[in-house]
Amino acid sequence: MESEMKSNLRDMWTPKLPTGLDLELDFHPRTMKQVVNLVVALERFKGSKLEPVLGTEFTDENLLDIMMDSIVEEKTVFECFSTPSADYSQRNQLQCKITDSEKRSLVCVPNSMELHAVMLQGGAENRKVHLNMSTYLNLTPSAEALTVALGIRGTNLYLSCCKDGDEPTLHLELVDDINTLKNISADSDLVRFLFYKQDNGLNLSTLVSVLYSNWYISTAIENNKPLELCQVDAERHRNFDIQEVDLPKTDEGNVHVNNRFETLWKSVWPLKKC
């Protein structure tokens, strides 16, 4: 009976091994886990492409190497890096004329570097300033407002909001490199140059600071007073008529600039920054 059992087991466990290798089985009791591990190892061993056998000895280390080569898979992890997107990306720049709700134009006052709202008489049109209005695409766009930066045409002067004391104030600020305004992150101090332009449906728009919410660019009730920031409940004019215009250029491609204003701009270089 024992001889017949050995013969049956030998027939059942006779794998096709490469020439020079033999498999010896003993009949000590084995756990099911050990049997499964052995069968898995044999199947993987038969399916692997082995190099020519140099000897007849096959150790536990050889079996372990074969099993590890078959089971362990190499994984390659690629790290991807990308440049963080700007929260505000400049889209285009429009040349605009601007008046407040009282039809007053903006003029730059010598020596003070302030913009005043003035009712200009005939022949004084050359005193008013035009704006370069840069529009921006937001990562979180708003259907109600357009993000803009407002620069004085022909200069590197831009309107900005800074906090002097308890309340923010409006300034004309010199930007050394206007390319820095093309892409602005939300946590950058350059956000001080950004405003939300919101149209109210009557060809008028409000301009509210992005950095200081609920603070609007406004003009005084009196004539020839500076632009300032105010809140909704202030007795000031917060609506502006902003229209795109096609302004002439010189042969060199630079816009015409009022000589008085150009001289003023150069005389205050450099300006105090926020």
Secondary structure, DSSP 4 states (H G I P E B T S, - for coil): -HHHHHHHHHHHT---PPTT-------S---HHHHHHHHHHHHHHHHS-PPPP--S---HHHHHHHHHHHH-----------PPPPSEEEEEEEEEEEEETT-PEEEEETTTTEEEEE-PPTT-GGGB--EEEEEEEESS--SS-EEEEEEETTSSEEEEEEEETTEEEEEEEE-S-GGGGSEE-TTSGGGGGEEEEEE-SSS-EEEEESSSTT-EEEB-SSSSEE-EEE-TTSSSB--EEEEE----B-TTSPBP--HHHHHHHHHTPSPPP-
